[in-house]
Amino acid sequence: MRILIVAGLVAASLVPGVADAQTRHGHHDSHQRYEQRHHRAEQRHRWHAPFRYNRFRAGARIAPAYYGQSYWVNDWARYRVSRPARYERWVRHYDDLLLVDTRRGIVIRAYPGHFRGRW
């Protein structure tokens, strides 16, 4: 009888350790799956232009390729910026928002990192 009780106590003391190890391993797996899904979603929304990143400032002259129609931000009110004047356009350059004079190619205003974290 004494051997049976001792064996039962030993078995009971081992079970929580095994269950705890499974819980930690299961938590690790679910967290890893969450990170993979989050990374994939982030990659879908990341902005990539066909040219390398430049940090433009007000007064900089930029090439027309940087403010072509495919980079226009037409829903300027959504991003809480003012309506562009005639011959001006809000343009997205990676995560930056630029107001560009389209006649001269001059950056009028720049908001670095304006689109970062908006997804």
C-alpha positions in Angstrom: 0.0 0.0 0.0 2.8 2.4 0.9 4.5 1.7 -2.4 1.3 2.6 -4.3 0.9 5.9 -2.4 4.6 6.8 -3.1 4.2 5.9 -6.7 1.0 8.0 -7.0 2.7 11.0 -5.4 5.7 10.8 -7.7 3.4 10.5 -10.7 1.4 13.5 -9.6 4.4 15.6 -9.1 5.7 14.9 -12.6 2.4 15.6 -14.4 2.3 19.4 -13.8 5.9 19.8 -15.1 5.0 18.0 -18.3 1.8 20.0 -18.7 3.7 23.2 -18.1 6.2 22.3 -20.7 3.4 21.6 -23.2 1.8 24.9 -22.4 4.9 26.9 -22.9 5.7 25.1 -26.1 2.1 25.7 -27.3 2.2 29.4 -26.4 5.5 29.7 -28.3 4.0 28.1 -31.4 0.9 30.3 -31.4 3.0 33.5 -30.9 5.2 32.5 -33.7 2.2 31.9 -36.0 0.8 35.3 -35.0 4.1 37.0 -35.8 4.2 35.3 -39.2 0.7 36.4 -40.1 1.4 40.0 -38.9 4.6 40.1 -40.9 2.8 39.0 -44.1 0.1 41.6 -43.5 2.7 44.3 -43.0 4.5 43.3 -46.2 1.3 43.7 -48.2 0.9 47.3 -47.0 4.5 48.4 -47.2 5.1 51.0 -49.9 7.8 50.3 -52.4 8.7 52.7 -55.2 10.8 51.8 -58.2 13.6 54.0 -57.0 15.6 54.3 -53.8 14.5 56.3 -50.8 15.5 60.0 -50.5 14.6 62.2 -47.6 13.3 65.3 -49.4 12.9 68.6 -47.6 11.0 71.7 -48.6 12.8 73.6 -51.4 14.4 70.5 -52.9 14.0 70.0 -56.7 12.9 66.5 -57.6 12.5 64.6 -60.9 9.1 64.1 -62.5 9.4 60.4 -61.9 9.0 61.0 -58.1 5.7 62.8 -58.5 4.1 60.9 -61.4 0.3 60.2 -61.4 0.8 56.8 -59.8 2.2 58.5 -56.6 -0.5 61.1 -56.2 -2.5 61.1 -53.0 -5.9 62.2 -54.1 -7.7 61.6 -50.8 -5.8 64.3 -49.0 -8.6 65.0 -46.5 -8.2 61.4 -45.3 -4.7 62.1 -44.3 -5.6 65.5 -42.7 -3.6 67.7 -44.9 -4.8 70.8 -46.8 -6.2 70.8 -50.3 -3.4 71.3 -52.8 -3.5 74.6 -54.8 -3.5 74.6 -58.6 -0.3 73.0 -60.0 0.4 71.3 -56.6 0.0 67.6 -55.7 0.3 65.6 -52.6 2.7 62.7 -53.4 3.7 59.6 -51.5 7.4 58.8 -51.4 7.7 55.6 -49.3 6.3 56.6 -45.9 6.7 60.3 -46.5 4.1 62.7 -47.7 5.3 65.5 -50.0 3.5 68.6 -51.4 5.0 69.2 -54.8 4.8 72.1 -57.2 4.2 70.1 -60.4 5.3 72.9 -62.8 8.7 73.4 -61.3 9.3 70.1 -59.4 9.9 71.8 -56.1 8.9 70.2 -52.8 6.8 72.8 -50.9 6.2 70.8 -47.8 7.4 67.4 -46.5 6.0 65.2 -43.8 8.6 62.4 -43.1 7.1 59.2 -41.9 3.5 60.3 -42.4 2.3 56.9 -43.5 4.3 54.8 -40.9 2.1 52.8 -38.7 -1.2 53.5 -40.4 -2.1 49.9 -41.2 
